[in-house]
Amino acid sequence: MLDLDLPPSSPFSSPPPESPTPRYQTPQIFQTPINQRRRANSDTQVTPRTPHTARPADPLGSLSPETDFNPSSPYVGTKEAINAKRVAKGQAKRAATMASKSAIREMEKNLASQEADQKAMQVYKECLDHLHAKGYSFGSFVMYYLDPASREGSGKNRLLKEEVKEWAVQYVENEVAKQARSITRTGTLKAPTEVTDDYVSSFSLMGFYNYFRKPNVGDIILRIFEAAAKSTKAKNHSQARQERRNTVVTSAILSCLGERNYSNNSMKRMTGLYLYASGTHRQTMSVLARLGICESYSTIVRNERISTSVPSSQTLSHPLGEESVKATPIPQTTLIPADNSPIPKCKPLGYDQGYRWGTLRKLSYTRRGMARAIASLGLYAEVYDNINFMSRIAEQTTSKHDFQENGTCVTIFKLWAASLEHMGAKTLIEAFSNARELRRDDVIHTKSESVLFDRLMIYCIIRIIVKFSGQEELQQYAKTLNARQPGTSDIIKPHKTDIYPLASLNIDESTIKGNAEVDAAVVEILGLRLAIEKFWERIRIIAGDQLSLARLRALENIRAGQESEYEGFQWGVWMPGLFHGKMADMHGLLTVHLGKSHSARNPGCLAFHNARLNRLPITPTSLPNFRTCRDLVFVSLYARVLHCLLLVSAKSSLEEYAKSVKTWSQLFNDAKAIYEIYANTVTVDDLRWERRTARPGNSQGDMVYENAILFLRDALISREYTDAIKAGDSGRVFLVLKIWALGFRGNGQMKYAYEMLHLIHCITSVWPEEIRKLVMQNWLVNTTGRANSFLEVDLMQEHLNYWIKVIYKAHGSNSTWEWLDMITPCIGVLRDIARRMNDMLGADIGTRHAPANLRDDIDTLMQSLDEHDVYRLRKGRELEEDEIVIDAITTGLQALTDAIDNPISEYNAAFKKLQRRRQMRPVTDPWEDDSPAQTPEASETMATVQSTTPTLSNPNEDLVDIEERRNEPEMDEEVIEKVLGTLEGVEASEREPMLALSTAEDVAIDDDDDMLEVGGGDQEIDTDSEDEEDEVSEGSEGEWEEDEVDVTLL
């Protein structure tokens, strides 16, 4: 029976048993006599009631108080109002009556249902007792009944079947909801606030798949999704197909869990960053965000103000100018530890200061905070370079037109094989003060270096033969070549360099003042003044191109004897950018070996080879970009080496030669013969001497042959330099730089010739041994950690510049320095995310074209060399005077040694003068009082200063200089510019042209040999649209067009 616990006041509650009453009781109604009833408004005139009017007597007052009749209030109003009230009252009474009857019927129904349930329970109990008595269980009976084979329950009782099905579905729903709730509470799928390298490297869809497979974690969810994704033929699928299905299932689960709770956003965040890093348009990202695949574009780039309580003295973004730099607060960080302890956490600038940031801005400030933490340890180096781009105006109006923006990009990276004990600036200053002058023997190879360099050139020839001959018989010597490759003790062990792009500054670093502002901005960004006590007492390694280093040295020269501590710039170790040296070498090589025209009269020049390859013509006054020039030089070199190989072996084809080679010694001897015969400048000197001393009418010498020998030697040196950098062998690189110190002076690259002298002097005489090793172990970086993957520091910066201003630069009104400054620290992480997602999903199709077939180019040039007998001596062949190739190395050597006032003597004079000025007491230091009486503390302090001051080579001369400095007025801007002009006159006579870096190939990090092998491919980026800017000028922050390249790096 249904036990209804109703309150006693309820009309449905049962009466007490001692006072039974009938179910229905009619109330007694007493009727008032008609003569006592109150008249209606229609029968009498109603007087308006006033406060002084007495109420009429209650017409129902004579009724007994014991009746259950409730008197109603009298009707007052018009006839229509009274009728409406009566109707409403009647409807209310009718509704109450119907509700009462409905409740009675429901109660009777419940009572009947309870009686039926009790009877059914009695029957069920009897059935169970019967089953147990017979030895059967109820479960076996249910299985029998629901089994379609029994034909008892299937199809006969569909209601029962649906009920059981619904119960099972609800049970699974509850279990899935429990697991989803548990996964959400654990926070496993929640993306961290700071997007770090560890988070990017640890992100894996397969890792999430294995996590869901754990029992009681997400196994039920996974099984349900797998059941939907698997077909009946899933067992026959390949391993790749199964992995793809697992990826799809995992992605679907993550999307659903992300919709359940927005904190499960790890997949959405990584996908959003990947789409942004890959250049996906904003509209596409918005559509995918609505599908739950990624974060929305606004979430990624959001920068909303949530309060106005930010102090006015603070700036939220990184300083973009001198005023912002001075106003930027620097949070307190820890001092440098004594050992190389873990990187301390350092909160980035502007955190929690009233802004609601998107994912990209959080990533930017996190990366900048990591850079500040690295700088607080002291074991880091800097590199910066100019970044120039055109700011396009869609519609030009008054004072609004296209203009060029000039700024500076800065990057820091962790030093390799470095120790804090070797970072003291005092040791560097003392070594500089005691350094000897530069000597001619420092520039020229010693006997042992000459022997090693010749051997390196022979192995360079062997590498070309093995890699570019296209013969399998020769390629089998690759392992022997790598095992026997000569090297030096300064080779860098393979390691991955941690790189931290720092900022894009709206500061032009092409001037001395600009370089000073750039360094001051870097100091403020890294928080060195607060992170490191007297940070100028530790050296700072700064790398850059020749112009940047020249400006830094000019700052050092100008402030020597005037400024001390940080402003004196004596703490600086200026590390040269080796990539710009490579560019200068290629420019000089094109200038010397391009030729006057592409006619067959000079068949050995590069212009003729360029015409035979049917490439775009090259003019000496307007050289193409760097990669185009380099490819032409190297493909010509490969053809010449292989052609000379056939000459020394007397074979008719490479196939015939490959079959004849049986041992490594034979291959080595043939390569040695090529170097000694066809790259020997002694032969050139002898032929030219014969021509100069020949009698009239007796033609001697062979100008075509002479030019060909000089090109083979110069191009082999360039190829050896490239290979040495890839191998990370700084000793081999330094041997080439010594050669270039002569060659640059011979081919007209005077600035880089002076730069080579300065570098050679620092390595051999100025820098202490620890700093020398530090520089030679860190002027090459490795972004992958693999062997033969090193690249120049300045090339790394050029590559970052390319991505910053071509790929991730905003357009239109959003193209601001604030945006560039925000996106700069994210470049490395965004590229890593793109590569990792492509590798993880197996869809990295890249941006490369089909492999370029260099076999045809090499065969064409080899045939041309053979037809015109370029490498066969034919005496009497003459060219015009301006087509004779100069021996740049010999010419440079003569310029260094022949005259009394040669470049070495000029360099030494400037160096000695700087030494004397740096030994003077700076005018900014406090001077002691001239009074004879001194306190003991002052005497002790003076003695300490004198004991730590380097000994002067000529004290009397220096005292005169000190006296002059006392009376010297403070230098103004005009004086500084004059000094700068003098310094530039010493370093170089004029600004030299450089090859352009305008495509992705020019700054490609993967500058691999395989890209130039037979069948290797090249990276390319489309540059076909000039009107693209107009279409996206109204775009939002960070949007970019993947087909747009409208800028030039240099």
Residue, then its C-alpha position, 0 to 999 in steps of 0.5 A: m500500500l502507498d503510505l501517504d503521509l498527509p498533514p491533518s489539515s489536508p482535505f485528503s487526510s483520513p479522519p480520526p477513527e473515533s469520529p467518522t464522518p461521511r465522505y461528502q458533507t453538504p454545508q448548511i446555508f441560511q437565507t436572509p429574508i428579502n426584506q432585510r437584504r441590501r439593495a443593489n446600486s441600481d435600486t438606490q442612490v449611493t452616497p459617497r463614503t466620507p471619514h465621518t460617515a458611519r458604516p452600515a450594519d452588517p446584514l449577515g451579523s445575525l448568522s450563527p458563528e458556528t456555521d461554516f459559511n464565510p460571508s463575502s464582502p459587499y459588492v461596491g461599484t457599477k453594475e458591470a463591475i459587480n457582474a464581473k466580480r460575480v463571474a470571477k468569484g464563480q469561476a474561482k469556486r468552480a476551479a476549487t471544486m474541480a481541483s478537489k475532485s481531481a485530487i480525490r481521483e488521484m488519491e484513489k488511483n494511488l491506493a489502487s496502484q499500491e494494492a496492485d504493487q503489493k499483489a505483484m510483489q507477492v507474485y514475484k516473491e513466489c516466482l523467486d522462491h519457485l526458481h530457488a527451490k528448483g536450483y536456478s537464479f533470477g539472472s539466468f532467467v533474465m538472460y534466457y528471457l532476453d536472449p533472441a534465440s529463446r523467442e520469449g522476450s525479443g520482439k514480444n515485449r518491446l517496452l521491456k527491451e526499450e526500458v532495459k536499453e534506456w537504463a543501460v544508456q543512462y548508466v553509461e552516460n553517468e559513467v562518462a560524466k563521472q570520468a569527464r568530471s574527474i579529468t577536469r578536476t585533475g587539471t591534466l588538460k588545462a594549459p599552463t599560464e606560461v607557455t614554456d619550451d617544456y610545455v611545447s616539447s611535452f605536448s603529444l596527442m599520443g600522450f593524451y591517448n595513453y592517458f585516456r586508456k588508463p583504467n578509471v581515468g578515461d577508458i570508457i570515454l575512449r572506448i565509446f569514441e573508438a567504437a564510433a570510429k572503428s569499422t568492421k575492417a579495422k583489424n585489417h588497417s595498417q599501422a599508419r591508419q590505426e595511428r591516424r584513427n587514434t589521433v582523430v579519436t583523441s582530438a574529438i575527445l579533447s574537443c568535447l572535454g574543452e566544450r564541457n569546461y573551458s579549462n580543458n584548453s590545452m589542445k585548443r591553445m596549441t592548435g590556435l598557436y599552430l594556426y597562427a604560426s602557420g599563417t592561417h587567416r583570422q576568418t578561418m581561425s574564427v570558424l575553427a574556434r566555433l567548431g571547438i578546434c582551436e582558440s579564437y583569434s581574439t583570445i590569442v591576441r587579446n589585450e583588454r584593460i580590466s582596471t584603471s589603477v595602473p600607476s602612470s609611471q609604469t609602462l605595460s609594453h617593452p620600451l620602444g624608444e629612449e623615453s619609454v626606456k627611462a620610464t620602464p620599471i625593473p622588478q627586483t631579481t636575484l643576484i648571480p649565483a656563484d655556480n651555474s645553478p638552475i635558472p631563477k624565475c623572473k616575472p616579466l615586465g608588465y605582468d598583472q598590471g590591469y590588462r587581460w592578455g591573450t595567449l600570444r601576449k602571455l607567451s611574449y612576456t613569459r619568453r621575455g621573463m625567461a630571457r631576464a632570468i638567463a641574463s641574471l645568471g650572466l652566462y649569455a651573449e647578445v646579437y643585434d641587427n637592424i630591421n628595415f621595412m616599408s610601411r605601406i599606405a593604401e591611399q596616399t593623401t597629404s603627408k601620408h605616403d609610404f615610408q621606411e621604418n628603421g629599427t633594431c632586433v635583439t636576441i640573447f643566447k646561452l653561452w656554451a662551455a662558459s664559466l662565471e669565473h672567466m667572465g671578469a672584465k678586470t682580466l680583459i682590461e688588464a690584457f688589453s693594456n698589456a697586449r702587444e702590437l699586431r704583427r705580420d706573422d699573425v696574419i700570415h699562415t705559419k708553416s704548420e697552418s699552411v700544411l693543414f690548410d692545404r690538406l683541408m683544401i684537398y679534402c674539400i675537393i674530395r667532398i665535391i667529387v663524392k657528393f656531386s659526381g652522381q656516381e655510386e662508386l664514389q659516394q661509397y667513400a663518404k664514410t671514409l671521408n668523414a672519418r679522415q676529415p682533418g680538424t683542429s682542437d677548437i671544434i665545437k661539440p654538438h649541442k643545442t643553443d638556447i635562443y631567446p629573441l628579446a625585443s624589436l626596438n624603434i631605434d636606428e642602430s646605424t649611428i654611434k648614438g643609436n648603438a648606445e641607445v640600443d645597449a642602454a635599452v637592452v640593459e633596462i630590458l634585462g634588468l641588469r642594474l638590479a639583477i647584478e651588482k656592478f654588472w659592468e664588472r663582468i664582460r658582455i659578449i655582443a655580436g653583430d655585423q661589421l657596421s655595428l661592431a665599428r660603432l661599438r668600438a667608436l663608442e669605446n674610443i670616444r669614451a676612453g679616458q672620459e667615462s668609467e664603469y658601464e658608460g666606459f664600454q671597456w667591458g665589451v667583447w665584440m664578436p664578429g658576425l661570420f655570416h656577413g664575412k661570407m657575404a663580403d667574400m661572395h661580393g668580392l668574388l663576384t666583383v673579381h671573377l664576374g667578367k666584363s661580358h658573357s661572350a665566348r672570348n672569356p669562357g672562364c668567367l662567371a658571366f659566361h657560365n651564367a649565360r650558358l645556364n640560361r639564367l637571368p643576366i648579372t651586371p656588376t653594378s647591380l648584383p642579385n641577392f646573396r643566394t643567387c650569387r652563391d649558387l652560381v659560384f658553387v655550381s661553377l666550382y663543382a663543374r670545374v673540379l669534376h672537369c679537372l678530375l677527368l683531366v688529371s685522370a685522363k678519363s673521358s667521363l665520370e662513369e669511366y673514372a668511377k669504375s677505375v677508382k679502387t682505393w681511397s689513396q687513388l681518390f686522394n692523389d687525384a684530388k691532390a693533383i687537382y689542387e697542385i695543378y689547377a689551384n696553384t697561384v705559382t703557375v699564374d705568377d710564372l705565366r704572367w712573368e713570362r708574358r711581361t718579359a716576352r719579346p714583342g711578337n712572342s706571345q706568352g702566358d694564357m690569360v683564360y687559364e690564369n683566370a681559371i686557376l685563380f677562380l678555382r682557388d678562391a671558390l675552394i676557400s669559400r666552400e671550405y669556409t662554408d663546410a667549416i662553419k657547418a662542422g663547427d670547427s672554429g680553427r678551420v674558420f680562423l684559418v680562412l679568416k686569415i686568408w680573407a684578411l689579405g683577400f678582402r684588401g685585394n678585392g676592395q672590401m676594405k672595411y672587412a679587411y680592417e675587421m679581419l685585422h682587428l679580429i686576428h689581433c684580439i684572438t692572438s694577442v688581446w683577449p685572454e685565453e679563456i675569453r678567446k676560447l669563449v668566443m671561438q666556442n660561441w660565434l657559431v650556434n646550433t639550433t638542432g643539437r645535431a652534428n654538422s648543423f652549426l650556423e653563424v650567430d648573425l645568420m640566426q638573427e637575420h633569419l629571425n628578422y625575416w620571420i618578424k617583418v615578413i611573416y608575423k608583421a601586422h598590416g595597416s593601422n596595426s603595423t606598429w612597433e608595439w606589435l613587433d616588440m610583442i611578437t618578437p620574443c614569440i618567434g622561436v616558440l611559434r616556429d617550434i610549435a609549427r614544426r612539432m605539430n607538422d612532425m607529430l601529425g605527419a603532414d610537414i609538406g614544407t615550402r620547398h619546390a621539387p628537387a632542383n636537378l643540378r646534374d644538367d647544370i654541371d654537365t653543361l658547364m663541364q662541356s663548356l669548359d672542355e670545348h673552350d679548353v679553359y683548363r688546358l694551357r694554350k699560350g697566347r690567349e689574351l683578354e682585355e686589360d680590365e678582364i684580367v683577374i687580379d690575385a686578391i690574396t697576393t695583392g692584399l699581402q703586398a699592401l700589408t707589407d710593402a709600404i712603410d705606412n701600411p694598414i698594419s702600422e696604421y692599425n697599431a698606431a690607433f691601437k696604441k693610442l687607445q691603450r694610452r687613453r684607456q689607462m688614463r683616469p676617467v674624468t667622471d671618477p672622483w679626484e682626490d683633494d690636492s691638500p697634503a694632509q690625508t686621512p689614513e683611510a684615504s691613503e689606504t684607498m689611494a694605495t689600493v687604486q694605484s695597485t689595481t691600475p695597470t702600469l703605464s708604459n710612459p708615465n711622464e707622457d701620460l701625466v701630460d695627457i691627464e693635465e690636458r684632459r683636466n682642461e679639456p671641455e666636454m665633447d658635444e655632438e659635433v666633436i663626436e661626429k668629427v671623431l667618428g669621421t676620423l675613426e671611420g677613416v681609419e677603419a674604411s674609406e667609404r661605405e661598401p655595397m653588400l649583397a641583398l638578403s631578400t628571400a627566404e633562401d638568403v637567410a635559410i638556417d638549413d643552409d645544407d649541402d644536400m640542398l645543392e646536391v644533385g637532386g637537392g631542393d631549394q626553399e622558395i617563397d612567393t613574391d608575386s603580389e605588389d598590391e597585397e598591402d592594399e587588400v589587408s591594410e584594414g586587417s587586425e593585429g598579426e594578420w599576414e599574407e603568406d604570399e607577400v614579401d615586399v621588404t629587403l633586409l639589407 
